[in-house]
Amino acid sequence: MTKKLQAKEYGISTLKGMVGAIPFAGTFLNEVAFEARSRIKQERVNRFIEEFSEYMNEHSDGEDNFDTLNTEQIGDIFEEIVISVSKTSAEHKRNVFKSILHNQLYSDEIDTDETLRFINITNELTNNQFKILTAFSSLSDNVLKYKVQIIELQDETKKLKEKILDLQEKYSGDGTTTKKLKERLSKIPRLIKKRELALKSGNINPNYHTTFDLTREVYISEVQDLISKGLLFDFALRTQLIDPFVHFGMTSLGRSYMNYINQ
């Protein structure tokens, strides 16, 4: 037995003794912290392996050749996923890990940094956050912009009318500039209508907390965390016409993550 292993076992033994000395609850906490915890982690890993086996049967034709894969690369990813699986009981995370491992088996990428980053992102996502991200990813970036663009077009309409009226009062008629402004003004209703129809045709609005059966407070808290992770952004940072925490969009990282796990 190596000195490193001896030191580790001595440390665990000492910790067990300290936990066991806790009045009334020591024995119970030892069971939770060591025996039960180890058993639970092993059961989670076993269940994941069984589920991934079924996943492979569903997503493979049985003629795949993995001989050319980088075993060190796959080993790194598999190790991280197994460790992550052992620490969670969340079904949405297990499903994502199955997708990530499957993608890695069929990937030509040499660098594993991006995949490891996606694993870390998955580890940090709550179930609510995953539902919110999934809803946002179901809409294109253009559609997510439409609500904000409608507000911007309405503001432009107001400013154009004020400018046209000001020019008419100054020059008593329609000059070249006024005509151009009127032409632009005439096009705005059609642009707004186009965006309103696109929004109505959608089956989901991820900007509303009721979409996810959450309170406004919980929804904003989850979105704020997603923004801090670099997966969503607030459109209020791009325009002063809307209030913060009302309209959101997906970042490039958010898109990349959702595209990878859904491919």
N, C-alpha and C positions, 0 to 999 in steps of 0.2 A: 504494500500500500504506500502510495507516494505521500510526501509530507503535506502537499497541497490538499489531497483528499482527506488525510488525517485531520488537518486543521479545519476543513469544512465540516466533517462529522463532529468534531469536538465543539464547533460553534453551534451546530444544530442541537446537540445534546445539552449544551449549556442553556440555549434559548428555551428548550422544552422544560428544563428544570425551573427556569425563571417564570415561565407561563404557568406551570403546574403549581407554583407557590401562591398564585393569586387566590385570595379567599373566595370560597364558594364556587367560583366559575372556572378555576384553573384547569380541572380535568376536561370540562366541556370545551374550553377554548383550545386546548391541546388537540383534541379530536378534530375540531373545525380547522385549525391552522395547519395541521400536518397530515394525519391519517385520512380524514374525509376530503381534504383539499386535493391531495395527490390522487385519490381515487376519482374525484370529479373531473380533474384535468385529463386523466387517462381515458375516461369514458367519453369526454368531448372529442378527443382526438380519434378514438375508435369510431365514433359515430360519423365524424367528418370523412374518414377514409371510406366507410361504407357508402356514404352519400356520394362521394366523388366517383366511386366505382360505378354507381348507377348513372351518374352524370356522363361519364365517359362512354358508357354503352349507348346512351341516347344521342350523343354528339359525335360518334365515330362510326366509320364503316368497317372497322376491324382490319383494315389493310394498311394502317399507318406504320411508318418506319421511323423510329426514334434513334437509330444508330448514329446519325450524324450530329445529334444534339450535344451541346456543351454540358457534360455532366456536372461540372463544378458550378456552372451558372444555374442549372436547374436545382442543384442541391441547395444553393444559397436561398433561392426563392421558396423552395419546399420547406426548408427549416424555419424561415420567418413565418410562413403561413401556419405551420404546425404549432409554433409558439403562440401565435395570435389566436388560433382556434382554441387552444387550451385555456385561454384567459377570458373567453366570452361564451355566453349562452344565447346570444342574439342571432336569430335565424337570418336576418338580412345580411349580417356580416358573413356567415357561413356560405350563403349563396354567392356573395361577391368573391369570396376566396376561391370557391370552385371555379368561377369564371376566370379569375386571374391565373390560377394554376393551369387551367385548360389552355388559355391563350398563350402562356409561356411555353407550353409543350409544342406549340405549332408556330412559335415565333422565330424569326431569323435574326433578331436583335442580339448583339454581343454584350452591350452594356445593360446591367440590371438596375441601374439607379432609378430610372423612371418607374419600373415595376415595384421596386421597394418603396418608392414614394406613394404609389397607389395603395400599397398594403398599409402604410402608416395612416393615410387618409381614411381608409376603411375602419381602422382601429378606433379612430376618433369620432366617427359619425354616430349620432344617436339614431334610433329608428325614425323619429320625426324628421330629422335632418335628411335622412336618405329619401323619405317620401317627398319632401320639399324639393330636393335636387332632381329627383326623377320627374316631378311635375314640370319644373323649369326646363329640363332637357328635352321634354316632349314638344316644346315650342321653339321655333327658330329665333335667332337673334333679332331679325327684322320684326317679327310679331311682338316680341317682348318690348320693342321700341315704340310700337304703334300708339299706345296710350299716352306716352310722353310726347310723341310727335303731334298728336291731336291737340294737346294743350299748347304746344309751341305754335301750331298753325292758328289756333284761336287767338293767341296773343299777337301773332303777326297780323291777323285780320283787324284787330283793334288798332294797332299802330298804323297800318296802311290807311284806314279810314280817317284817322286823325291827321295824317300827313297830306292826304288828298284834299281834305277840307281846308287845311292850312294853306296849301298851294292855290286853291281856288279863290280863297279870300284875298290872297296877296296879288294874284295876277288876273283875277276876274275872268276865269275860263279854264279850258283844258289845254295845257301845253303838252309838249312831248313827254316830259317826265310824268305828268299826271296820267296820261294815257297808258304808259307802261305800268304804273302802279295799279291802275284799274284792271289791266289785263291780268296781272298777278293776282289781284283780289278776286277776280272771276274764277280763277282756277282752284282756289283754296277749298271751296265747298266740296268739289269732286274728290280732292285729295283726302279730306276728312272722312267723307262717305266711304271711300275705299278702305280706309283703316278701320272704321267702325264695323263694316261688314266682315272684315277678316277676324276681328275680335269676337264678334257674335257667332261666327262659325266654329270657333274653338270649343272643345268639350270641357276645358279646365282653365281656371284662372289662378295661377300659383301665387299671385300677390295678395290674395284674400285668406285670412286665417280660417274662415269657415270651410274652405275647401278641404282642410285637413282635420276638421273637428277639433280645433284648438282655440283657446282663448287668444285674444289679441296680444296679451302680455307674453304668453308662452311662445306664440308664433314669432314675435319680434325678437325675443331672446334667442331662439334657434337660428333665425336669419342673421342676427348680429354675430353669432358664433361662426356661421358659414362664411360671412364676410371676412372675419378675422383669419379664417383658414385660407382665404384667397380663392374661394369657390364661387362666391356671388359678389356683386357690387351694387351700390345704391345709385340710382340715376340722379339723385339730388346733388351728387358731386359734379355732374356734368351740366346742370341747368339750375338756375335760381327760381324757376317757375313752379317747382313742386316742393312739397315738404319732405324732410328726411323720413325714411322707413315707410314709404308708400309704394314706390315702384322699384323693382329690382331686375337685374340682368345677370347672366352667367359670364364668368371670366373665361379666358382661354384654358386655364388649368381645370376649371370646372367642366368645360366641354370635353377636354381631353380625357379626364377621368371617367366621365359617364360614357363616352364613346368606346373607351377601352373595355370597360366591364360589360358592355352590352353588345360587343361585336361578335 
